[in-house]
Amino acid sequence: WSFNLAMTFGSILSATDPVAVAALLEEVGAPPRLKTHIAGESLLNDGAAIVFFSIFSEKFFYELGIEHFGEDIDWAAGVSLFCQKALGGCAFGILFGIGIL
């Protein structure tokens, strides 16, 4: 396995599901605020997994050598893409949140 394939696969596996944790917290009578924090943390993990998947899958597809498939992304461009997608997603969410209010 190459590094890019391992990171692509790892980004798929890293997404978490808070349903089991939420059910356990409900059983033990945890405060609603704790459940909100866990759901928010899960959303953050899922967002990071999507960003990492998009970056490392492009690098892996480029590594395969298929013409016009994938992109050679260096570390500086990868960090830039991560910040762009992560901050852009936050800005998009805030704008939608303001629109709902």
N, C-alpha and C positions, 0 to 999 in steps of 0.2 A: 504494500500500500504506500502510495506517495503521501507526503505531508498534506497536500491540498485535498486529496480524497479523504484522508482521515479527518481533516477539519470539516469537510462537507458532511460526512457521516456523523461526526460528533455534534454538529449544529442541529441535525435532525433529532438526535437522541436527547439533546439538552432541554428541549421544550417540556415544561412540566404541566401537570394537570392538578389544580387545587381542589377538585371535587372531594377526593378522599380526605384531605386535610380538613376541609370545611365541614364534612360530615362528622369527623372526629371532634372538632371544636364544638360543634352543636351538641354532641353527646356529653361533653364535659362541662358545658355551660360557659364557654369562653365569651368574653364581651364582644359585641358586634364590631367594635373598632379593630380588634385583632383580626377578625375575619376579613375586614376591608383591607388591612395591611397585607395580608397573605394573598388576597386576590390581586392587589396592585403589584406585588412582587412577581406574581406569576405572569402578569401582563408584560412587565418589564423583561422577564426572561424570554418570553415568547417573541417579543420585538427584537431582542438581541439575537436570538436564534435565526430569525428571518434575515436580518442584516448579514450575519456571518455566512449563512447559507448562500445568499446572493453573491457575496464576494468570493468565497472559496469555490463555489461551483463554477463560476466564470473562469477562475484560475485553473481548475481541474480540466474543464472542457478545452481550454487553450493548450494544456499539457498533452491532451490526446492527439493534437496535430491535425484535427479536421478543419479544413479551410472555412473561414467565415463563421466559426463556432467557438465561442469563448473569447476571453480577452486576457492579455498579459498585464496583470495589475501588480505593480511593485508595492513595497511596504508603505511608502508615503502616500501613494494613491489609494491604497487600502484603508489607511487611517482616515484620509480625507473622505472617502466614500462612507465609512462608518459614521463619521460625524455628520455628514450631509444627510444620510438616511435617518439616523437617530434623531437629530435635531429637527429635521424636516417633518418627521412623524409626530414629534411633540408639538411643533407649531401647528400642524394640521389638526391634531386633536384639540388643542386649545381653541383654534378658530371654530371648530365644530361645536365645542362646549359653549363658547360664547354665543354662537348662533342658536343653540337650544334654549339658553336662558332668555 
